Amino acid sequence: MPGVKPEGVEINLEDDVLTVRGACAPEHRRERPAYWEYEVGNYERSFSVSGQIDRDRIAARMTNGVLTLTLPKTRPSQKRIAVKSE
């Protein structure tokens, strides 16, 4: 997310949809580049999240314009059921 500061990132999880938004303001310079590889602006992306994701342990980290989201899987439930004799 080039140009977005960590405080400009908003991440929401609603109804199994994870939405990532990033807002940045263009820098005002006197010079204009002859070529831009990308435009500076706002970002938004949405993802469907399955029931296998542990929503309480979702984490986000931003380093040098790279946003890293960690979506850990839930632990499979295992239970041993005892068989009683009559």
PDB file of N, CA, C and O in Angstrom:
ATOM      1  N   MET A   1       0.840  -1.167   0.000  1.00  0.00           N
ATOM      2  CA  MET A   1       0.000   0.000   0.000  1.00  0.00           C
ATOM      3  C   MET A   1       0.892   1.239   0.000  1.00  0.00           C
ATOM      4  O   MET A   1       0.960   1.953   1.000  1.00  0.00           O
ATOM      5  N   PRO A   2       1.565   1.492  -1.098  1.00  0.00           N
ATOM      6  CA  PRO A   2       2.486   2.629  -1.152  1.00  0.00           C
ATOM      7  C   PRO A   2       1.797   3.946  -0.823  1.00  0.00           C
ATOM      8  O   PRO A   2       0.716   4.241  -1.331  1.00  0.00           O
ATOM      9  N   GLY A   3       2.432   4.723   0.023  1.00  0.00           N
ATOM     10  CA  GLY A   3       1.928   6.039   0.374  1.00  0.00           C
ATOM     11  C   GLY A   3       0.952   6.058   1.525  1.00  0.00           C
ATOM     12  O   GLY A   3       0.588   7.134   1.998  1.00  0.00           O
ATOM     13  N   VAL A   4       0.517   4.902   1.991  1.00  0.00           N
ATOM     14  CA  VAL A   4      -0.451   4.837   3.105  1.00  0.00           C
ATOM     15  C   VAL A   4       0.317   4.639   4.401  1.00  0.00           C
ATOM     16  O   VAL A   4       1.167   3.755   4.512  1.00  0.00           O
ATOM     17  N   LYS A   5       0.003   5.477   5.376  1.00  0.00           N
ATOM     18  CA  LYS A   5       0.611   5.331   6.698  1.00  0.00           C
ATOM     19  C   LYS A   5      -0.239   4.373   7.525  1.00  0.00           C
ATOM     20  O   LYS A   5      -1.428   4.221   7.247  1.00  0.00           O
ATOM     21  N   PRO A   6       0.337   3.728   8.529  1.00  0.00           N
ATOM     22  CA  PRO A   6      -0.438   2.775   9.341  1.00  0.00           C
ATOM     23  C   PRO A   6      -1.729   3.361   9.907  1.00  0.00           C
ATOM     24  O   PRO A   6      -2.730   2.652  10.018  1.00  0.00           O
ATOM     25  N   GLU A   7      -1.719   4.644  10.266  1.00  0.00           N
ATOM     26  CA  GLU A   7      -2.943   5.238  10.800  1.00  0.00           C
ATOM     27  C   GLU A   7      -3.996   5.485   9.711  1.00  0.00           C
ATOM     28  O   GLU A   7      -5.146   5.794  10.022  1.00  0.00           O
ATOM     29  N   GLY A   8      -3.612   5.351   8.449  1.00  0.00           N
ATOM     30  CA  GLY A   8      -4.552   5.502   7.337  1.00  0.00           C
ATOM     31  C   GLY A   8      -5.165   4.189   6.887  1.00  0.00           C
ATOM     32  O   GLY A   8      -5.921   4.156   5.916  1.00  0.00           O
ATOM     33  N   VAL A   9      -4.844   3.092   7.593  1.00  0.00           N
ATOM     34  CA  VAL A   9      -5.368   1.770   7.234  1.00  0.00           C
ATOM     35  C   VAL A   9      -6.545   1.430   8.140  1.00  0.00           C
ATOM     36  O   VAL A   9      -6.481   1.616   9.356  1.00  0.00           O
ATOM     37  N   GLU A  10      -7.616   0.931   7.538  1.00  0.00           N
ATOM     38  CA  GLU A  10      -8.800   0.494   8.283  1.00  0.00           C
ATOM     39  C   GLU A  10      -9.139  -0.920   7.844  1.00  0.00           C
ATOM     40  O   GLU A  10      -9.280  -1.189   6.651  1.00  0.00           O
ATOM     41  N   ILE A  11      -9.271  -1.821   8.808  1.00  0.00           N
ATOM     42  CA  ILE A  11      -9.584  -3.223   8.515  1.00  0.00           C
ATOM     43  C   ILE A  11     -10.822  -3.601   9.324  1.00  0.00           C
ATOM     44  O   ILE A  11     -10.856  -3.442  10.544  1.00  0.00           O
ATOM     45  N   ASN A  12     -11.831  -4.099   8.629  1.00  0.00           N
ATOM     46  CA  ASN A  12     -13.089  -4.487   9.276  1.00  0.00           C
ATOM     47  C   ASN A  12     -13.463  -5.897   8.865  1.00  0.00           C
ATOM     48  O   ASN A  12     -13.171  -6.336   7.753  1.00  0.00           O
ATOM     49  N   LEU A  13     -14.122  -6.605   9.790  1.00  0.00           N
ATOM     50  CA  LEU A  13     -14.653  -7.936   9.513  1.00  0.00           C
ATOM     51  C   LEU A  13     -16.133  -7.919   9.878  1.00  0.00           C
ATOM     52  O   LEU A  13     -16.495  -7.798  11.048  1.00  0.00           O
ATOM     53  N   GLU A  14     -16.980  -8.042   8.861  1.00  0.00           N
ATOM     54  CA  GLU A  14     -18.423  -8.059   9.064  1.00  0.00           C
ATOM     55  C   GLU A  14     -19.034  -9.123   8.179  1.00  0.00           C
ATOM     56  O   GLU A  14     -18.747  -9.185   6.984  1.00  0.00           O
ATOM     57  N   ASP A  15     -19.878  -9.965   8.763  1.00  0.00           N
ATOM     58  CA  ASP A  15     -20.620 -10.980   8.005  1.00  0.00           C
ATOM     59  C   ASP A  15     -19.713 -11.800   7.090  1.00  0.00           C
ATOM     60  O   ASP A  15     -20.019 -11.975   5.910  1.00  0.00           O
ATOM     61  N   ASP A  16     -18.610 -12.300   7.619  1.00  0.00           N
ATOM     62  CA  ASP A  16     -17.667 -13.148   6.886  1.00  0.00           C
ATOM     63  C   ASP A  16     -16.977 -12.434   5.719  1.00  0.00           C
ATOM     64  O   ASP A  16     -16.473 -13.092   4.810  1.00  0.00           O
ATOM     65  N   VAL A  17     -16.949 -11.107   5.733  1.00  0.00           N
ATOM     66  CA  VAL A  17     -16.243 -10.336   4.704  1.00  0.00           C
ATOM     67  C   VAL A  17     -15.209  -9.454   5.395  1.00  0.00           C
ATOM     68  O   VAL A  17     -15.550  -8.629   6.242  1.00  0.00           O
ATOM     69  N   LEU A  18     -13.946  -9.637   5.024  1.00  0.00           N
ATOM     70  CA  LEU A  18     -12.842  -8.840   5.557  1.00  0.00           C
ATOM     71  C   LEU A  18     -12.564  -7.726   4.551  1.00  0.00           C
ATOM     72  O   LEU A  18     -12.247  -7.997   3.393  1.00  0.00           O
ATOM     73  N   THR A  19     -12.683  -6.472   4.993  1.00  0.00           N
ATOM     74  CA  THR A  19     -12.470  -5.327   4.114  1.00  0.00           C
ATOM     75  C   THR A  19     -11.255  -4.549   4.583  1.00  0.00           C
ATOM     76  O   THR A  19     -11.129  -4.220   5.763  1.00  0.00           O
ATOM     77  N   VAL A  20     -10.363  -4.260   3.648  1.00  0.00           N
ATOM     78  CA  VAL A  20      -9.145  -3.494   3.937  1.00  0.00           C
ATOM     79  C   VAL A  20      -9.233  -2.192   3.149  1.00  0.00           C
ATOM     80  O   VAL A  20      -9.399  -2.202   1.930  1.00  0.00           O
ATOM     81  N   ARG A  21      -9.119  -1.068   3.862  1.00  0.00           N
ATOM     82  CA  ARG A  21      -9.139   0.244   3.224  1.00  0.00           C
ATOM     83  C   ARG A  21      -7.875   0.995   3.614  1.00  0.00           C
ATOM     84  O   ARG A  21      -7.392   0.887   4.741  1.00  0.00           O
ATOM     85  N   GLY A  22      -7.356   1.750   2.670  1.00  0.00           N
ATOM     86  CA  GLY A  22      -6.193   2.580   2.944  1.00  0.00           C
ATOM     87  C   GLY A  22      -6.388   3.936   2.305  1.00  0.00           C
ATOM     88  O   GLY A  22      -6.783   4.023   1.143  1.00  0.00           O
ATOM     89  N   ALA A  23      -6.118   4.988   3.044  1.00  0.00           N
ATOM     90  CA  ALA A  23      -6.277   6.345   2.535  1.00  0.00           C
ATOM     91  C   ALA A  23      -4.943   7.068   2.601  1.00  0.00           C
ATOM     92  O   ALA A  23      -4.226   7.003   3.599  1.00  0.00           O
ATOM     93  N   CYS A  24      -4.630   7.755   1.520  1.00  0.00           N
ATOM     94  CA  CYS A  24      -3.410   8.562   1.515  1.00  0.00           C
ATOM     95  C   CYS A  24      -3.655   9.819   0.693  1.00  0.00           C
ATOM     96  O   CYS A  24      -4.452   9.829  -0.245  1.00  0.00           O
ATOM     97  N   ALA A  25      -2.964  10.852   1.064  1.00  0.00           N
ATOM     98  CA  ALA A  25      -3.066  12.120   0.349  1.00  0.00           C
ATOM     99  C   ALA A  25      -1.857  12.260  -0.568  1.00  0.00           C
ATOM    100  O   ALA A  25      -0.738  11.947  -0.162  1.00  0.00           O
ATOM    101  N   PRO A  26      -2.062  12.717  -1.778  1.00  0.00           N
ATOM    102  CA  PRO A  26      -0.913  12.895  -2.681  1.00  0.00           C
ATOM    103  C   PRO A  26       0.022  13.983  -2.156  1.00  0.00           C
ATOM    104  O   PRO A  26      -0.406  14.983  -1.581  1.00  0.00           O
ATOM    105  N   GLU A  27       1.298  13.750  -2.374  1.00  0.00           N
ATOM    106  CA  GLU A  27       2.289  14.744  -1.961  1.00  0.00           C
ATOM    107  C   GLU A  27       2.294  15.874  -2.986  1.00  0.00           C
ATOM    108  O   GLU A  27       2.238  15.639  -4.193  1.00  0.00           O
ATOM    109  N   HIS A  28       2.362  17.091  -2.488  1.00  0.00           N
ATOM    110  CA  HIS A  28       2.388  18.247  -3.394  1.00  0.00           C
ATOM    111  C   HIS A  28       3.840  18.619  -3.659  1.00  0.00           C
ATOM    112  O   HIS A  28       4.566  19.055  -2.765  1.00  0.00           O
ATOM    113  N   ARG A  29       4.238  18.437  -4.904  1.00  0.00           N
ATOM    114  CA  ARG A  29       5.604  18.773  -5.303  1.00  0.00           C
ATOM    115  C   ARG A  29       5.543  19.750  -6.461  1.00  0.00           C
ATOM    116  O   ARG A  29       4.562  19.799  -7.203  1.00  0.00           O
ATOM    117  N   ARG A  30       6.578  20.503  -6.601  1.00  0.00           N
ATOM    118  CA  ARG A  30       6.661  21.438  -7.726  1.00  0.00           C
ATOM    119  C   ARG A  30       6.979  20.691  -9.009  1.00  0.00           C
ATOM    120  O   ARG A  30       6.508  21.058 -10.085  1.00  0.00           O
ATOM    121  N   GLU A  31       7.783  19.635  -8.887  1.00  0.00           N
ATOM    122  CA  GLU A  31       8.157  18.875 -10.067  1.00  0.00           C
ATOM    123  C   GLU A  31       7.104  17.808 -10.347  1.00  0.00           C
ATOM    124  O   GLU A  31       6.496  17.282  -9.415  1.00  0.00           O
ATOM    125  N   ARG A  32       6.885  17.487 -11.602  1.00  0.00           N
ATOM    126  CA  ARG A  32       5.986  16.408 -11.984  1.00  0.00           C
ATOM    127  C   ARG A  32       6.825  15.359 -12.703  1.00  0.00           C
ATOM    128  O   ARG A  32       7.550  15.690 -13.641  1.00  0.00           O
ATOM    129  N   PRO A  33       6.739  14.105 -12.283  1.00  0.00           N
ATOM    130  CA  PRO A  33       7.506  13.076 -12.966  1.00  0.00           C
ATOM    131  C   PRO A  33       7.001  12.874 -14.404  1.00  0.00           C
ATOM    132  O   PRO A  33       5.827  13.098 -14.698  1.00  0.00           O
ATOM    133  N   ALA A  34       7.892  12.454 -15.273  1.00  0.00           N
ATOM    134  CA  ALA A  34       7.522  12.178 -16.667  1.00  0.00           C
ATOM    135  C   ALA A  34       6.720  10.887 -16.760  1.00  0.00           C
ATOM    136  O   ALA A  34       5.914  10.722 -17.675  1.00  0.00           O
ATOM    137  N   TYR A  35       6.936   9.975 -15.824  1.00  0.00           N
ATOM    138  CA  TYR A  35       6.233   8.689 -15.832  1.00  0.00           C
ATOM    139  C   TYR A  35       5.938   8.261 -14.409  1.00  0.00           C
ATOM    140  O   TYR A  35       6.809   8.338 -13.543  1.00  0.00           O
ATOM    141  N   TRP A  36       4.709   7.808 -14.159  1.00  0.00           N
ATOM    142  CA  TRP A  36       4.330   7.274 -12.857  1.00  0.00           C
ATOM    143  C   TRP A  36       4.009   5.813 -13.031  1.00  0.00           C
ATOM    144  O   TRP A  36       3.256   5.446 -13.933  1.00  0.00           O
ATOM    145  N   GLU A  37       4.569   4.972 -12.183  1.00  0.00           N
ATOM    146  CA  GLU A  37       4.285   3.542 -12.255  1.00  0.00           C
ATOM    147  C   GLU A  37       2.898   3.236 -11.695  1.00  0.00           C
ATOM    148  O   GLU A  37       2.235   2.302 -12.145  1.00  0.00           O
ATOM    149  N   TYR A  38       2.467   4.011 -10.729  1.00  0.00           N
ATOM    150  CA  TYR A  38       1.135   3.843 -10.147  1.00  0.00           C
ATOM    151  C   TYR A  38       0.633   5.204  -9.687  1.00  0.00           C
ATOM    152  O   TYR A  38       1.420   6.109  -9.412  1.00  0.00           O
ATOM    153  N   GLU A  39      -0.661   5.333  -9.610  1.00  0.00           N
ATOM    154  CA  GLU A  39      -1.279   6.558  -9.130  1.00  0.00           C
ATOM    155  C   GLU A  39      -1.374   6.515  -7.603  1.00  0.00           C
ATOM    156  O   GLU A  39      -1.562   5.447  -7.020  1.00  0.00           O
ATOM    157  N   VAL A  40      -1.247   7.647  -6.974  1.00  0.00           N
ATOM    158  CA  VAL A  40      -1.411   7.740  -5.532  1.00  0.00           C
ATOM    159  C   VAL A  40      -2.888   7.964  -5.256  1.00  0.00           C
ATOM    160  O   VAL A  40      -3.528   8.805  -5.887  1.00  0.00           O
ATOM    161  N   GLY A  41      -3.418   7.214  -4.319  1.00  0.00           N
ATOM    162  CA  GLY A  41      -4.832   7.372  -4.002  1.00  0.00           C
ATOM    163  C   GLY A  41      -5.255   6.413  -2.918  1.00  0.00           C
ATOM    164  O   GLY A  41      -4.430   5.896  -2.165  1.00  0.00           O
ATOM    165  N   ASN A  42      -6.550   6.182  -2.848  1.00  0.00           N
ATOM    166  CA  ASN A  42      -7.108   5.312  -1.827  1.00  0.00           C
ATOM    167  C   ASN A  42      -7.199   3.882  -2.332  1.00  0.00           C
ATOM    168  O   ASN A  42      -7.302   3.636  -3.533  1.00  0.00           O
ATOM    169  N   TYR A  43      -7.159   2.946  -1.394  1.00  0.00           N
ATOM    170  CA  TYR A  43      -7.217   1.530  -1.697  1.00  0.00           C
ATOM    171  C   TYR A  43      -8.413   0.920  -0.987  1.00  0.00           C
ATOM    172  O   TYR A  43      -8.782   1.361   0.101  1.00  0.00           O
ATOM    173  N   GLU A  44      -9.017  -0.084  -1.590  1.00  0.00           N
ATOM    174  CA  GLU A  44     -10.045  -0.870  -0.912  1.00  0.00           C
ATOM    175  C   GLU A  44     -10.096  -2.249  -1.549  1.00  0.00           C
ATOM    176  O   GLU A  44     -10.090  -2.390  -2.772  1.00  0.00           O
ATOM    177  N   ARG A  45     -10.146  -3.260  -0.691  1.00  0.00           N
ATOM    178  CA  ARG A  45     -10.210  -4.647  -1.155  1.00  0.00           C
ATOM    179  C   ARG A  45     -11.009  -5.444  -0.142  1.00  0.00           C
ATOM    180  O   ARG A  45     -10.859  -5.244   1.064  1.00  0.00           O
ATOM    181  N   SER A  46     -11.862  -6.353  -0.619  1.00  0.00           N
ATOM    182  CA  SER A  46     -12.677  -7.191   0.256  1.00  0.00           C
ATOM    183  C   SER A  46     -12.439  -8.654  -0.051  1.00  0.00           C
ATOM    184  O   SER A  46     -12.234  -9.036  -1.204  1.00  0.00           O
ATOM    185  N   PHE A  47     -12.469  -9.476   1.001  1.00  0.00           N
ATOM    186  CA  PHE A  47     -12.242 -10.915   0.891  1.00  0.00           C
ATOM    187  C   PHE A  47     -13.302 -11.653   1.686  1.00  0.00           C
ATOM    188  O   PHE A  47     -13.721 -11.193   2.748  1.00  0.00           O
ATOM    189  N   SER A  48     -13.733 -12.785   1.182  1.00  0.00           N
ATOM    190  CA  SER A  48     -14.611 -13.663   1.953  1.00  0.00           C
ATOM    191  C   SER A  48     -13.748 -14.475   2.910  1.00  0.00           C
ATOM    192  O   SER A  48     -12.678 -14.957   2.539  1.00  0.00           O
ATOM    193  N   VAL A  49     -14.221 -14.621   4.136  1.00  0.00           N
ATOM    194  CA  VAL A  49     -13.485 -15.360   5.164  1.00  0.00           C
ATOM    195  C   VAL A  49     -14.297 -16.596   5.524  1.00  0.00           C
ATOM    196  O   VAL A  49     -15.481 -16.501   5.849  1.00  0.00           O
ATOM    197  N   SER A  50     -13.659 -17.744   5.463  1.00  0.00           N
ATOM    198  CA  SER A  50     -14.361 -18.992   5.758  1.00  0.00           C
ATOM    199  C   SER A  50     -14.516 -19.191   7.262  1.00  0.00           C
ATOM    200  O   SER A  50     -13.921 -18.467   8.060  1.00  0.00           O
ATOM    201  N   GLY A  51     -15.308 -20.161   7.630  1.00  0.00           N
ATOM    202  CA  GLY A  51     -15.522 -20.484   9.027  1.00  0.00           C
ATOM    203  C   GLY A  51     -14.315 -21.130   9.680  1.00  0.00           C
ATOM    204  O   GLY A  51     -14.311 -21.333  10.895  1.00  0.00           O
ATOM    205  N   GLN A  52     -13.294 -21.458   8.908  1.00  0.00           N
ATOM    206  CA  GLN A  52     -12.090 -22.077   9.448  1.00  0.00           C
ATOM    207  C   GLN A  52     -11.104 -21.053  10.000  1.00  0.00           C
ATOM    208  O   GLN A  52     -10.052 -21.432  10.516  1.00  0.00           O
ATOM    209  N   ILE A  53     -11.424 -19.758   9.902  1.00  0.00           N
ATOM    210  CA  ILE A  53     -10.533 -18.703  10.391  1.00  0.00           C
ATOM    211  C   ILE A  53     -10.942 -18.314  11.804  1.00  0.00           C
ATOM    212  O   ILE A  53     -12.120 -18.093  12.086  1.00  0.00           O
ATOM    213  N   ASP A  54      -9.952 -18.234  12.689  1.00  0.00           N
ATOM    214  CA  ASP A  54     -10.176 -17.808  14.070  1.00  0.00           C
ATOM    215  C   ASP A  54     -10.233 -16.283  14.092  1.00  0.00           C
ATOM    216  O   ASP A  54      -9.198 -15.615  14.084  1.00  0.00           O
ATOM    217  N   ARG A  55     -11.427 -15.747  14.119  1.00  0.00           N
ATOM    218  CA  ARG A  55     -11.630 -14.301  14.014  1.00  0.00           C
ATOM    219  C   ARG A  55     -11.010 -13.515  15.174  1.00  0.00           C
ATOM    220  O   ARG A  55     -10.648 -12.351  15.004  1.00  0.00           O
ATOM    221  N   ASP A  56     -10.888 -14.129  16.332  1.00  0.00           N
ATOM    222  CA  ASP A  56     -10.318 -13.439  17.494  1.00  0.00           C
ATOM    223  C   ASP A  56      -8.803 -13.306  17.418  1.00  0.00           C
ATOM    224  O   ASP A  56      -8.218 -12.528  18.172  1.00  0.00           O
ATOM    225  N   ARG A  57      -8.161 -14.043  16.529  1.00  0.00           N
ATOM    226  CA  ARG A  57      -6.694 -14.006  16.454  1.00  0.00           C
ATOM    227  C   ARG A  57      -6.185 -13.376  15.157  1.00  0.00           C
ATOM    228  O   ARG A  57      -4.999 -13.492  14.850  1.00  0.00           O
ATOM    229  N   ILE A  58      -7.054 -12.711  14.389  1.00  0.00           N
ATOM    230  CA  ILE A  58      -6.603 -12.021  13.177  1.00  0.00           C
ATOM    231  C   ILE A  58      -5.695 -10.872  13.592  1.00  0.00           C
ATOM    232  O   ILE A  58      -6.009 -10.124  14.518  1.00  0.00           O
ATOM    233  N   ALA A  59      -4.568 -10.737  12.899  1.00  0.00           N
ATOM    234  CA  ALA A  59      -3.601  -9.683  13.231  1.00  0.00           C
ATOM    235  C   ALA A  59      -3.144  -8.985  11.950  1.00  0.00           C
ATOM    236  O   ALA A  59      -3.169  -9.572  10.868  1.00  0.00           O
ATOM    237  N   ALA A  60      -2.728  -7.730  12.086  1.00  0.00           N
ATOM    238  CA  ALA A  60      -2.232  -6.952  10.947  1.00  0.00           C
ATOM    239  C   ALA A  60      -0.955  -6.229  11.354  1.00  0.00           C
ATOM    240  O   ALA A  60      -0.801  -5.788  12.493  1.00  0.00           O
ATOM    241  N   ARG A  61      -0.041  -6.121  10.388  1.00  0.00           N
ATOM    242  CA  ARG A  61       1.230  -5.428  10.612  1.00  0.00           C
ATOM    243  C   ARG A  61       1.584  -4.692   9.327  1.00  0.00           C
ATOM    244  O   ARG A  61       1.355  -5.209   8.234  1.00  0.00           O
ATOM    245  N   MET A  62       2.139  -3.497   9.446  1.00  0.00           N
ATOM    246  CA  MET A  62       2.528  -2.734   8.263  1.00  0.00           C
ATOM    247  C   MET A  62       3.984  -2.320   8.401  1.00  0.00           C
ATOM    248  O   MET A  62       4.373  -1.704   9.394  1.00  0.00           O
ATOM    249  N   THR A  63       4.786  -2.661   7.398  1.00  0.00           N
ATOM    250  CA  THR A  63       6.204  -2.332   7.393  1.00  0.00           C
ATOM    251  C   THR A  63       6.588  -1.816   6.012  1.00  0.00           C
ATOM    252  O   THR A  63       6.446  -2.525   5.015  1.00  0.00           O
ATOM    253  N   ASN A  64       7.071  -0.591   5.959  1.00  0.00           N
ATOM    254  CA  ASN A  64       7.529   0.018   4.707  1.00  0.00           C
ATOM    255  C   ASN A  64       6.492  -0.073   3.590  1.00  0.00           C
ATOM    256  O   ASN A  64       6.833  -0.371   2.445  1.00  0.00           O
ATOM    257  N   GLY A  65       5.231   0.185   3.921  1.00  0.00           N
ATOM    258  CA  GLY A  65       4.171   0.192   2.914  1.00  0.00           C
ATOM    259  C   GLY A  65       3.615  -1.170   2.561  1.00  0.00           C
ATOM    260  O   GLY A  65       2.749  -1.278   1.693  1.00  0.00           O
ATOM    261  N   VAL A  66       4.101  -2.222   3.223  1.00  0.00           N
ATOM    262  CA  VAL A  66       3.615  -3.575   2.964  1.00  0.00           C
ATOM    263  C   VAL A  66       2.734  -4.002   4.136  1.00  0.00           C
ATOM    264  O   VAL A  66       3.195  -4.086   5.275  1.00  0.00           O
ATOM    265  N   LEU A  67       1.463  -4.271   3.845  1.00  0.00           N
ATOM    266  CA  LEU A  67       0.520  -4.713   4.867  1.00  0.00           C
ATOM    267  C   LEU A  67       0.512  -6.226   4.911  1.00  0.00           C
ATOM    268  O   LEU A  67       0.322  -6.884   3.888  1.00  0.00           O
ATOM    269  N   THR A  68       0.718  -6.776   6.093  1.00  0.00           N
ATOM    270  CA  THR A  68       0.691  -8.228   6.283  1.00  0.00           C
ATOM    271  C   THR A  68      -0.466  -8.570   7.206  1.00  0.00           C
ATOM    272  O   THR A  68      -0.512  -8.126   8.353  1.00  0.00           O
ATOM    273  N   LEU A  69      -1.401  -9.365   6.696  1.00  0.00           N
ATOM    274  CA  LEU A  69      -2.522  -9.836   7.499  1.00  0.00           C
ATOM    275  C   LEU A  69      -2.282 -11.287   7.836  1.00  0.00           C
ATOM    276  O   LEU A  69      -1.910 -12.076   6.967  1.00  0.00           O
ATOM    277  N   THR A  70      -2.490 -11.648   9.087  1.00  0.00           N
ATOM    278  CA  THR A  70      -2.358 -13.034   9.529  1.00  0.00           C
ATOM    279  C   THR A  70      -3.744 -13.514   9.923  1.00  0.00           C
ATOM    280  O   THR A  70      -4.377 -12.959  10.821  1.00  0.00           O
ATOM    281  N   LEU A  71      -4.209 -14.560   9.235  1.00  0.00           N
ATOM    282  CA  LEU A  71      -5.530 -15.133   9.494  1.00  0.00           C
ATOM    283  C   LEU A  71      -5.333 -16.586   9.909  1.00  0.00           C
ATOM    284  O   LEU A  71      -5.349 -17.481   9.064  1.00  0.00           O
ATOM    285  N   PRO A  72      -5.147 -16.824  11.212  1.00  0.00           N
ATOM    286  CA  PRO A  72      -4.890 -18.193  11.663  1.00  0.00           C
ATOM    287  C   PRO A  72      -6.153 -19.053  11.583  1.00  0.00           C
ATOM    288  O   PRO A  72      -7.272 -18.577  11.778  1.00  0.00           O
ATOM    289  N   LYS A  73      -5.934 -20.319  11.292  1.00  0.00           N
ATOM    290  CA  LYS A  73      -7.048 -21.265  11.257  1.00  0.00           C
ATOM    291  C   LYS A  73      -7.460 -21.612  12.675  1.00  0.00           C
ATOM    292  O   LYS A  73      -6.658 -21.552  13.607  1.00  0.00           O
ATOM    293  N   THR A  74      -8.728 -21.978  12.819  1.00  0.00           N
ATOM    294  CA  THR A  74      -9.190 -22.445  14.120  1.00  0.00           C
ATOM    295  C   THR A  74      -8.608 -23.821  14.373  1.00  0.00           C
ATOM    296  O   THR A  74      -8.283 -24.562  13.446  1.00  0.00           O
ATOM    297  N   ARG A  75      -8.488 -24.136  15.616  1.00  0.00           N
ATOM    298  CA  ARG A  75      -7.990 -25.471  15.967  1.00  0.00           C
ATOM    299  C   ARG A  75      -9.128 -26.461  15.787  1.00  0.00           C
ATOM    300  O   ARG A  75     -10.248 -26.203  16.227  1.00  0.00           O
ATOM    301  N   PRO A  76      -8.857 -27.578  15.154  1.00  0.00           N
ATOM    302  CA  PRO A  76      -9.937 -28.552  14.982  1.00  0.00           C
ATOM    303  C   PRO A  76     -10.382 -29.089  16.333  1.00  0.00           C
ATOM    304  O   PRO A  76      -9.567 -29.384  17.207  1.00  0.00           O
ATOM    305  N   SER A  77     -11.680 -29.206  16.478  1.00  0.00           N
ATOM    306  CA  SER A  77     -12.181 -29.718  17.753  1.00  0.00           C
ATOM    307  C   SER A  77     -12.072 -31.237  17.751  1.00  0.00           C
ATOM    308  O   SER A  77     -12.507 -31.915  16.820  1.00  0.00           O
ATOM    309  N   GLN A  78     -11.494 -31.731  18.792  1.00  0.00           N
ATOM    310  CA  GLN A  78     -11.335 -33.171  18.950  1.00  0.00           C
ATOM    311  C   GLN A  78     -11.867 -33.546  20.317  1.00  0.00           C
ATOM    312  O   GLN A  78     -11.551 -32.925  21.332  1.00  0.00           O
ATOM    313  N   LYS A  79     -12.660 -34.555  20.307  1.00  0.00           N
ATOM    314  CA  LYS A  79     -13.222 -35.007  21.575  1.00  0.00           C
ATOM    315  C   LYS A  79     -13.365 -36.500  21.509  1.00  0.00           C
ATOM    316  O   LYS A  79     -13.890 -37.053  20.542  1.00  0.00           O
ATOM    317  N   ARG A  80     -12.899 -37.134  22.530  1.00  0.00           N
ATOM    318  CA  ARG A  80     -13.030 -38.591  22.609  1.00  0.00           C
ATOM    319  C   ARG A  80     -14.300 -38.890  23.388  1.00  0.00           C
ATOM    320  O   ARG A  80     -14.499 -38.375  24.488  1.00  0.00           O
ATOM    321  N   ILE A  81     -15.139 -39.708  22.823  1.00  0.00           N
ATOM    322  CA  ILE A  81     -16.403 -40.040  23.442  1.00  0.00           C
ATOM    323  C   ILE A  81     -16.309 -41.459  23.991  1.00  0.00           C
ATOM    324  O   ILE A  81     -16.045 -42.419  23.268  1.00  0.00           O
ATOM    325  N   ALA A  82     -16.531 -41.549  25.281  1.00  0.00           N
ATOM    326  CA  ALA A  82     -16.461 -42.863  25.940  1.00  0.00           C
ATOM    327  C   ALA A  82     -17.746 -43.655  25.657  1.00  0.00           C
ATOM    328  O   ALA A  82     -18.843 -43.098  25.625  1.00  0.00           O
ATOM    329  N   VAL A  83     -17.582 -44.942  25.455  1.00  0.00           N
ATOM    330  CA  VAL A  83     -18.718 -45.832  25.241  1.00  0.00           C
ATOM    331  C   VAL A  83     -19.012 -46.544  26.559  1.00  0.00           C
ATOM    332  O   VAL A  83     -18.147 -47.212  27.126  1.00  0.00           O
ATOM    333  N   LYS A  84     -20.231 -46.391  27.029  1.00  0.00           N
ATOM    334  CA  LYS A  84     -20.619 -47.011  28.290  1.00  0.00           C
ATOM    335  C   LYS A  84     -21.264 -48.364  28.026  1.00  0.00           C
ATOM    336  O   LYS A  84     -21.972 -48.542  27.034  1.00  0.00           O
ATOM    337  N   SER A  85     -21.019 -49.296  28.901  1.00  0.00           N
ATOM    338  CA  SER A  85     -21.686 -50.592  28.769  1.00  0.00           C
ATOM    339  C   SER A  85     -22.855 -50.639  29.736  1.00  0.00           C
ATOM    340  O   SER A  85     -22.816 -50.029  30.804  1.00  0.00           O
ATOM    341  N   GLU A  86     -23.870 -51.348  29.363  1.00  0.00           N
ATOM    342  CA  GLU A  86     -25.065 -51.442  30.207  1.00  0.00           C
ATOM    343  C   GLU A  86     -25.158 -52.776  30.896  1.00  0.00           C
ATOM    344  O   GLU A  86     -26.105 -53.020  31.644  1.00  0.00           O
TER     345      GLU A  86
END
